[in-house]
Amino acid sequence: MKNLVVFSLALITLLMSCDKKSNSLSVPSNAKAYTIDSSANTDLVIKAANSMVKYDTTAYKSCYSSDVVFHDNGDSANIHQNVAGIKAFYDKGIVWKLNKIGAIWETIFIEPKKNEVTSYVISYQNYTLTKGNKSIVVRFNVLNNIKDGKMVAEWLRYDRSGINELMK
């Protein structure tokens, strides 16, 4: 029995010495990244989505770095162009409703990438856009690069066809 206890303690010590502790998780020493489903960064993405539908541009802009680049279905924009695009929806009488953020998770790389970013939040966001008596549901696939508590890049993929009809 004594040998079993000594062996167990030795095994636990060996396993703990091989793992890195990160965000209260044990990450194997050879891991290049790990994924979590909730964090300050996932909360930041949720805050941006909620701020956008409330047209709270101050709160919305506070989620992004001043030099953020938005990649919207292949088109690029800065924060001012992005906010102007959101304003154009409101000027056309289009109301956004965040139905839900389905899957959302953060992947954290142990070593920073070339742009020094280590955190990437991926989310699937579902909105209803309404203008008058017309409504459409739009599903967004969003990838955010986050550095120092701010989003520094955002990639959006979604079907624009219904949105184009509402903007007429």
Stockholm file with secondary structure:
# STOCKHOLM 1.0

chainA/1-168         MKNLVVFSLALITLLMSCDKKSNSLSVPSNAKAYTIDSSANTDLVIKAANSMVKYDTTAYKSCYSSDVVFHDNGDSANIHQNVAGIKAFYDKGIVWKLNKIGAIWETIFIEPKKNEVTSYVISYQNYTLTKGNKSIVVRFNVLNNIKDGKMVAEWLRYDRSGINELMK
#=GR chainA/1-168 SS CHHHHHHHHHHHHHHHHHEEEETTEEEETTCSEEEESCCHHHHHHHHHHHHHHTTCHHHHHHTEEEEEEEEETTEEECHHHHHHHHHHHHHTTCEEEEEEEEEEEEEEESSCCTTSCCEEEEEEEEEEEEETTEEEEEEEEEEEEEETTEEEEEEEECCCHHHHHHHC
#=GC SS_cons         CHHHHHHHHHHHHHHHHHEEEETTEEEETTCSEEEESCCHHHHHHHHHHHHHHTTCHHHHHHTEEEEEEEEETTEEECHHHHHHHHHHHHHTTCEEEEEEEEEEEEEEESSCCTTSCCEEEEEEEEEEEEETTEEEEEEEEEEEEEETTEEEEEEEECCCHHHHHHHC
//
